Structures are given as structure tokens and as C-alpha cells.
Amino acid sequence: MARKKTLIVVVGAGAAGLMAAIAAARQGPSKIKILLLDSRQKIGAKILMSGGSRCNVTHVRVTPQDYEGGPRHAVKHVLEAFTPTQTIEFFEAIGVPLVLEPTGKYFPATHSGKTVLEALLAEVERLGVMLKTGISVAEIKKTGDVFCLKGSDNHFEIAAKRVVLATGGLSYPQTGSDGAGLDIAKTLGHSIVRTTPALTPLTSTDEDWRSLSGVALDARLSFFESGKKRADRAGALLFTHFGFSGPVALDISRFVSGADPKNQFEIQASFLPSETEESLKKTWMRAIVRYPARLVRNFLTDEFSLPARFVSTFLRKTALDGSVTLKRYSTVSRGCLIHALLNCPLAVTGVMGYQKSEVTSGGVNLKEVKAATMESKIVSGLYFGGEILDVDGRIGGFNFQWAWSSGTLAGRSAAESIRRA
Ligand SMILES: Cc1cc2nc3c(=O)[nH]c(=O)nc-3n(C[C@H](O)[C@H](O)[C@H](O)COP(=O)(O)OP(=O)(O)OC[C@H]3O[C@@H](n4cnc5c(N)ncnc54)[C@H](O)[C@@H]3O)c2cc1C
């Protein structure tokens, strides 16, 4: 490729890069030259595969508390620059109306990620952004006020006034996010907060739990490191042949993968997440009066809708007898059973890894990025957007919202700075 004078280069055409290019083109002077590069020939893999190919675009309520990583005040600033309401309006305007599901998640009305990707690409084209695929950036250097971007074998060299780095993290590397952008950011002087897989299933060698493969129930998982509770998350838990999956397992996984290897960690499950020891005791006492002859194991399945397969495994594992009637069950056994239901240790050995992680925890240190513009505090004219940054959201559309918000802010600010120059 010949050397060109381009004003803004966006590296990475995932959710954040597409939004950055669109925002820059909408914001900038009409003759602004914007080049959007991606190493993959076919782009948008994550948009296509997300949300079970339905693409959970955003959530009805997005707060900084839905994210981990960089400072919350910075996350807040970025989310406020392009809110979920603006996201919904933006997609509506480019022909993708979103529908709200009872879970609070927004999906395209077509229930297809393809619609989202096609509409973004159509908007990129309409705005005259030059999209080049199969172009992998290996090096970025700045001399004076000009950036020079090079390919790995020097087969291209591109000059730019502003660069938006939106190369994603390390999750699902087969989609193109292989960490190259993190290395580039490091070479440019940025520190990288330790990266680990997040939103990934948990592994276990416990054959009892693994034998429940296919069983799902609501649970709260609490993560303890060196005996201290550091996090808890609630939602559906799915037992699998390798361990645990489902939203709650994925949500807690960042703490498991990020645990200090020197420390001991433990996961405890509450299999009745909306109950307390007190409320369970009350329900139990009422049941003794109403159904004294009911077996304990039937009480657990009937009263709390716990799956029968789960109840028999749980009782076997905790060595508690479920074949006794409620009336004859001793106070001590009842206390033990209630405690075990609400604080059951799960033998978790680790996480599935980047190949199965929906997002990366860690990345470019957010403290080194201006939250008002997404511009680097270290290299002027360099902007960041999306998962490359040290911000990871929980399941539910939060990671795309981060990509839309930070990408938009980065692109808008890059264009605005050219307009002002
Ligand atoms: C299976 C799965 C399901 C998901 N479901 C959802 C969901 O329903 N809702 C939600 O909110 N989030 C979901 N996520 C997370 C969400 O997809 C990501 O957080 C989001 O796509 C990140 O966008 P990004 O643009 O920052 O990075 P990416 O989408 O990873 O895009 C980065 C792009 O940069 C390119 N690139 C990388 N290095 C270079 C280089 N050196 N030169 C040129 N190009 C480069 C890559 O090819 C890639 O196209 C899911 C993720 C996965 C894996």
C-alpha cells in the first residue's frame, strides 16, 4: 500500500472501532479523511456471535457499578458521553430498532446480530469512511505531530494526525483480538493492567456437580480470597460436564481468573439466593405445621422448585438425610441443611480461558486516558475505545455499551481536535 496522508486512522473495526469511525465522520469537517483498518478479512465476528447470535446491544439500566477495572468516575464520564438512550436512538436512526426484553436486555427487533453489523457498515460507507480489511497494524510510532503505522513486514506505511486504537482485548482471539493492540499501546508508553479472561465458564473436578450436567437453577455465588469476601453475583447457574456455566458463573469468573496465585480462593453458592437463614427457618416451621409427614427432599423440590436431581446430589454431598419427614427432622439437622443451602462451597479449579471468554479483564490503564475525550495522557493525538481498555462489564449488554460509548467519545474527540487545530 502506498504512503497516504490520512487524518484519522481507526485501528480495529469491531464495535468500538466502527462507532469511533462513524462518530469521527459525523463530527469532523466534511473533507476529513478517515481510514478504518482491521486485520481480519471478515470483520464484526463478535457482533455476529454475541448474545447467541442475537446481539445484546445494551441494557435498560447501565451504571458504573456494572463494570470492574478502571476508576468508576472515569467509567461514569464515558457512559454519560454516549448513554444507552443515545445508543437506542442511534440504532433506530440507522434502521435497527431495538426491543427490550423482561431481563432488561435490548436486542435488535430482528433478533440477529447480522442486522446490527450490516447497518453499521452501511453507515460507515454512507459517511465516506475508507474501510480496509486484512490490514494488520504491527507498529505505531509518533514523530513530531505525525503518527506512522506499519504492517509486520513493512509492506505498508500509513501516516496519520490522529489514531484511535480499538483492537479489543484477548478474548476469542480467533475473531482477531489477539492482543497486538495491547503490545502497541505498551510500546507507546502505556502501562497494561494485568489481563485475565472474564465472562468465562468455571472449571471443576468435582464429579458430583459435573454429573448434574444440564441442570440449571438460580444461585448467588460469593468469591472469597484469603478468607475475605471480595464479590458476589446472582443469576442462573448451569451445571456442565466441565464445571459451571450460566450468567452467574460467567459474572464471577473475572475474580477467579484475577485472583493472586499466592492466595487461596473459595467460591460459595447460595442455592436459594432470595432467602436468608431467618426466612428459610420461618418457611420450614410453617411447613412442619401444614405438612408434617412431607419428606425433607420433597419439601425442597416442592416448596422452592429446586430440581430433584440437584436435591439428591446436594443431600448426598452434604451427608444430610432427605428421607426423614419434616416433623421428625432434628433442629440441628435443619440448621445444617439451611446453612449448607445458603453457603455451599463449590470446588472450582479455575476458568475456561480466553478461547471461551466473552471479555478481557485488564488492559490499557484507564488512569492514563482522559475520560473527557479518551485521549492518551501520554501520547497526544492517540485515542482508545472498547475492550482494549481496563474495563469489563457484567453479562447483559454492558460490554457493547462500553464499546459504543468509549468508541463514540474517542472518534468524536479525535475529529473535534482536528477541527480545532
Ligand atoms: C461469544 C461472545 C458473546 C458476546 N456477547 C455479548 C453480548 O451479547 N452483549 C455484550 O454487551 N457484549 C457481548 N460480548 C462482548 C463484546 O462482544 C465485546 O466486549 C465487544 O465486541 C468489544 O468490542 P471492541 O471493538 O472493543 O473489540 P473487538 O470486537 O474484539 O474488535 C477488535 C477488532 O480489532 C481488530 N484488530 C486487532 N488487532 C489488530 C491489529 N493489530 N490491526 C488491525 N486490526 C486489529 C480485530 O480483528 C477486531 O476486529 C460477547 C463476546 C463474545 C466473545
The ligand as a Tripos MOL2 file, in Angstrom:
@<TRIPOS>MOLECULE
LIG
   53    58     1     0     0
SMALL
NO_CHARGES

@<TRIPOS>ATOM
      1 C1        -19.1680  -15.0920   22.3130 C.3       1 LIG1
      2 C2        -19.3180  -13.6610   22.7490 C.ar      1 LIG1
      3 C3        -20.5870  -13.1670   23.0400 C.ar      1 LIG1
      4 C4        -20.7320  -11.8500   23.4730 C.ar      1 LIG1
      5 N1        -21.9850  -11.3730   23.7120 N.ar      1 LIG1
      6 C5        -22.1430  -10.0840   24.0920 C.ar      1 LIG1
      7 C6        -23.4410   -9.5200   24.2430 C.ar      1 LIG1
      8 O1        -24.4560  -10.1420   23.8730 O.2       1 LIG1
      9 N2        -23.5310   -8.2440   24.7320 N.ar      1 LIG1
     10 C7        -22.4120   -7.5050   25.0630 C.ar      1 LIG1
     11 O2        -22.5650   -6.3780   25.5240 O.2       1 LIG1
     12 N3        -21.1870   -7.9930   24.8810 N.ar      1 LIG1
     13 C8        -21.0130   -9.2500   24.3980 C.ar      1 LIG1
     14 N4        -19.7620   -9.7320   24.1750 N.ar      1 LIG1
     15 C9        -18.6060   -8.8230   24.3990 C.3       1 LIG1
     16 C10       -18.4710   -7.8560   23.2200 C.3       1 LIG1
     17 O3        -18.5980   -8.5720   22.0220 O.3       1 LIG1
     18 C11       -17.1090   -7.1520   23.2600 C.3       1 LIG1
     19 O4        -16.8910   -6.5620   24.5130 O.3       1 LIG1
     20 C12       -17.0190   -6.0840   22.1730 C.3       1 LIG1
     21 O5        -17.2510   -6.6690   20.9180 O.3       1 LIG1
     22 C13       -15.6500   -5.4230   22.1800 C.3       1 LIG1
     23 O6        -15.5640   -4.5750   21.0740 O.3       1 LIG1
     24 P1        -14.1660   -3.9710   20.6090 P.3       1 LIG1
     25 O7        -14.4500   -3.2490   19.3570 O.co2     1 LIG1
     26 O8        -13.5120   -3.2710   21.7080 O.co2     1 LIG1
     27 O9        -13.2400   -5.2510   20.3100 O.3       1 LIG1
     28 P2        -13.4070   -6.3990   19.2220 P.3       1 LIG1
     29 O10       -14.8390   -6.6530   18.9260 O.co2     1 LIG1
     30 O11       -12.5890   -7.5340   19.7280 O.co2     1 LIG1
     31 O12       -12.7750   -5.7840   17.9090 O.3       1 LIG1
     32 C14       -11.3980   -5.5690   17.7770 C.3       1 LIG1
     33 C15       -11.0590   -5.5750   16.3060 C.3       1 LIG1
     34 O13        -9.7060   -5.1540   16.1480 O.3       1 LIG1
     35 C16        -9.0920   -5.9420   15.1530 C.3       1 LIG1
     36 N5         -7.6450   -5.9450   15.4020 N.ar      1 LIG1
     37 C17        -6.9950   -6.4750   16.4380 C.ar      1 LIG1
     38 N6         -5.6820   -6.2480   16.3410 N.ar      1 LIG1
     39 C18        -5.4940   -5.5540   15.2010 C.ar      1 LIG1
     40 C19        -4.3430   -5.0350   14.5350 C.ar      1 LIG1
     41 N7         -3.1270   -5.1690   15.0600 N.pl3     1 LIG1
     42 N8         -4.5030   -4.3780   13.3560 N.ar      1 LIG1
     43 C20        -5.7430   -4.2200   12.8100 C.ar      1 LIG1
     44 N9         -6.8590   -4.7050   13.4010 N.ar      1 LIG1
     45 C21        -6.7460   -5.3550   14.5810 C.ar      1 LIG1
     46 C22        -9.7250   -7.3120   15.3140 C.3       1 LIG1
     47 O14        -9.6380   -8.0740   14.1250 O.3       1 LIG1
     48 C23       -11.1660   -6.9590   15.6750 C.3       1 LIG1
     49 O15       -11.9840   -6.8910   14.5410 O.3       1 LIG1
     50 C24       -19.5840  -11.0250   23.6720 C.ar      1 LIG1
     51 C25       -18.3250  -11.5190   23.3620 C.ar      1 LIG1
     52 C26       -18.1840  -12.8140   22.8910 C.ar      1 LIG1
     53 C27       -16.8010  -13.3050   22.5420 C.3       1 LIG1
@<TRIPOS>BOND
     1     1     2 1
     2     2     3 ar
     3     2    52 ar
     4     3     4 ar
     5     4     5 ar
     6     4    50 ar
     7     5     6 ar
     8     6     7 ar
     9     6    13 1
    10     7     8 2
    11     7     9 ar
    12     9    10 ar
    13    10    11 2
    14    10    12 ar
    15    12    13 ar
    16    13    14 ar
    17    14    15 1
    18    14    50 ar
    19    15    16 1
    20    16    17 1
    21    16    18 1
    22    18    19 1
    23    18    20 1
    24    20    21 1
    25    20    22 1
    26    22    23 1
    27    23    24 1
    28    24    25 2
    29    24    26 1
    30    24    27 1
    31    27    28 1
    32    28    29 2
    33    28    30 1
    34    28    31 1
    35    31    32 1
    36    32    33 1
    37    33    34 1
    38    33    48 1
    39    34    35 1
    40    35    36 1
    41    35    46 1
    42    36    37 ar
    43    36    45 ar
    44    37    38 ar
    45    38    39 ar
    46    39    40 ar
    47    39    45 ar
    48    40    41 1
    49    40    42 ar
    50    42    43 ar
    51    43    44 ar
    52    44    45 ar
    53    46    47 1
    54    46    48 1
    55    48    49 1
    56    50    51 ar
    57    51    52 ar
    58    52    53 1
@<TRIPOS>SUBSTRUCTURE
     1 LIG1         1 GROUP 0 **** ****
